[in-house]
Amino acid sequence: MELYEGRKGYKLFGRFVSVVNIFLQIYVLSLALELSIGFWLQLAAIVAAYLLTDFINGMVHLYMDDNDNYESLAGTTMSHWQGH
């Protein structure tokens, strides 16, 4: 964690990922709002859009939390995932 806190690039990359995730949520929600398929189907589309983007955000969050080697821009290398 000290390495992460000590390097501006990692913090900047983390903020970039956060901004991309937020824009993904806004974009998918805007696509769902444009549909004219009736109230209940549109509500279902909005809920599905939320769940999809929340899942993607969760996967990104899990990946970013697991980065402890900081050997690449995104964090861990394949050797970390393979247990080497």
PLY file of the C-alpha trace (Angstrom):
ply
format ascii 1.0
element vertex 84
property float x
property float y
property float z
element edge 83
property int vertex1
property int vertex2
end_header
0.00 0.00 0.00
2.94 2.33 0.64
3.95 2.01 -3.00
0.43 2.94 -4.11
0.28 5.91 -1.75
3.74 7.09 -2.81
3.20 7.14 -6.58
0.99 9.72 -8.23
0.52 7.60 -11.35
-1.34 4.86 -9.48
-3.69 7.32 -7.81
-4.32 9.03 -11.13
-5.01 5.69 -12.81
-7.45 4.78 -10.01
-9.33 8.05 -10.49
-9.43 7.51 -14.24
-10.99 4.06 -13.72
-13.56 5.58 -11.35
-14.54 8.26 -13.85
-14.86 5.69 -16.65
-17.11 3.56 -14.43
-19.37 6.51 -13.64
-19.64 7.48 -17.31
-20.45 3.86 -18.17
-23.33 3.97 -15.69
-24.61 7.26 -17.10
-24.31 6.03 -20.69
-26.12 2.73 -20.10
-28.84 4.50 -18.10
-29.32 7.03 -20.92
-29.72 4.15 -23.38
-32.36 2.55 -21.17
-34.23 5.85 -20.75
-34.46 6.33 -24.54
-36.41 3.11 -24.99
-40.14 3.48 -25.58
-41.31 0.00 -24.66
-43.86 0.77 -21.99
-43.42 1.73 -18.36
-42.79 -1.74 -16.88
-40.36 -2.89 -19.58
-38.51 0.42 -19.40
-38.30 0.09 -15.61
-36.95 -3.44 -16.09
-34.38 -2.10 -18.61
-33.27 0.59 -16.14
-32.90 -1.99 -13.35
-30.98 -4.30 -15.72
-28.71 -1.41 -16.77
-28.03 -0.60 -13.12
-27.28 -4.22 -12.24
-24.99 -4.67 -15.26
-22.94 -1.56 -14.56
-22.86 -2.30 -10.83
-21.52 -5.79 -11.60
-18.85 -4.36 -13.92
-17.89 -1.79 -11.27
-17.67 -4.56 -8.68
-15.39 -6.65 -10.87
-13.12 -3.65 -11.50
-13.11 -2.90 -7.77
-12.15 -6.48 -6.92
-9.35 -6.43 -9.48
-8.01 -3.09 -8.29
-8.13 -4.20 -4.64
-6.11 -7.31 -5.46
-3.25 -5.31 -6.97
-0.43 -5.61 -4.48
2.68 -6.08 -6.61
2.35 -2.90 -8.69
4.64 -4.23 -11.39
2.57 -2.82 -14.25
0.31 0.16 -14.85
-2.76 -1.82 -13.74
-0.98 -3.58 -10.87
-0.31 -7.28 -10.72
1.24 -9.40 -13.43
0.14 -12.81 -14.63
2.74 -14.45 -12.40
0.86 -13.07 -9.41
-2.38 -14.65 -10.62
-0.66 -17.97 -11.27
0.75 -18.12 -7.78
4.45 -17.68 -8.72
0 1
1 2
2 3
3 4
4 5
5 6
6 7
7 8
8 9
9 10
10 11
11 12
12 13
13 14
14 15
15 16
16 17
17 18
18 19
19 20
20 21
21 22
22 23
23 24
24 25
25 26
26 27
27 28
28 29
29 30
30 31
31 32
32 33
33 34
34 35
35 36
36 37
37 38
38 39
39 40
40 41
41 42
42 43
43 44
44 45
45 46
46 47
47 48
48 49
49 50
50 51
51 52
52 53
53 54
54 55
55 56
56 57
57 58
58 59
59 60
60 61
61 62
62 63
63 64
64 65
65 66
66 67
67 68
68 69
69 70
70 71
71 72
72 73
73 74
74 75
75 76
76 77
77 78
78 79
79 80
80 81
81 82
82 83
